[in-house]
Amino acid sequence: MPLPFEHLTSAQQLSKEVVASVFAVADDMEKIWSSGKRSKLLEDKIIALLFYEPSSRTMLSFQAAVQGLSAGMELAHGRQNSSMAKGESIEDTIRMVARYSDLIVMRHPEAGSADKAASVSHVPFINAGDGANEHPTQCLLDLYTIQKEKGSLNGLHVAFACDPLQSRTIRSLALGLSQYDDIRFTFISPESLKASKDMLDVFDDRGVAYEETTELSAGIDADILYMNRLQEERFNDHKEFEKYRDQYVLTADMLKGKDTLIMDPLPRIDEIATDVDDLPNAVYFDQARNGVLVRMALMAMLLGKA
Ligand code: NCD
């Protein structure tokens, strides 16, 4: 199925039909990837990866996906090493890069930068994280992980901790999940980091039930507990970050006798003790691997090759 958009900037573009079609292609990519072979699907394409904010998993999994599809790659990593440091606008950077690549992937610290980039790009554009706003490819890989682990995206109680205000992965996944049937959310955070009103308004419009609490224990009996670190770099007052950093730490003890699926987009900082890693329901490292498959699928589809 051709995708109904040229650029992916928000998880709100990921309708059920789009999600299902990306999953089908990702399943094919899984076969190629696990055979140790490379697909030649994008051998005549060049992909530009622009990462102006720290990244390990997203950048490396996009690189792996580019290589898995035999595409050429251009990489700009770090704002100090690029024209961003000289004050070039996002729009000018994209206008230029679009002249020597077939698809652009960008991570940028500014919320809204992805929309600016997409508005001037004449090649497909993918948002790999724009500030505290959105991270739609993380949403896709999270949904793909949930589908594999739970067998369905319907009928789930999903708890999110611990920074729903500033975490773009929580925002994108909650928006993506909110279109499915019989979904219920619990947002866990300190008072000052509660989910933003504009996101809660979407859930109200869609009739999605949600509760807000300061207690991590409220997530232990959910179907899925999605942990994400406090977004340290987005706090105006570092003291506030220090105040909360030990408040939400998930331990194996708290999960005794439970089969709650534990997810985390990573990096893990303080929010999950390492003794959770050995539990069979802790899937965060597999979750990261799924990123390669959905990113291969998405790039191939946006370029009309799948
Ligand atoms: C996340 C991000 O960059 O938003 N990381 C990722 O892409 N896997 C989560 C985070 O940094 O906390």
Boltz pocket constraint, residues with backbone or C-beta under 6 A from the ligand:
constraints:
  - pocket:
      binder: B
      contacts: [[A, 54], [A, 57], [A, 58], [A, 128], [A, 129], [A, 135], [A, 138], [A, 168], [A, 169], [A, 228], [A, 229], [A, 265], [A, 266], [A, 267]]
      max_distance: 6.0
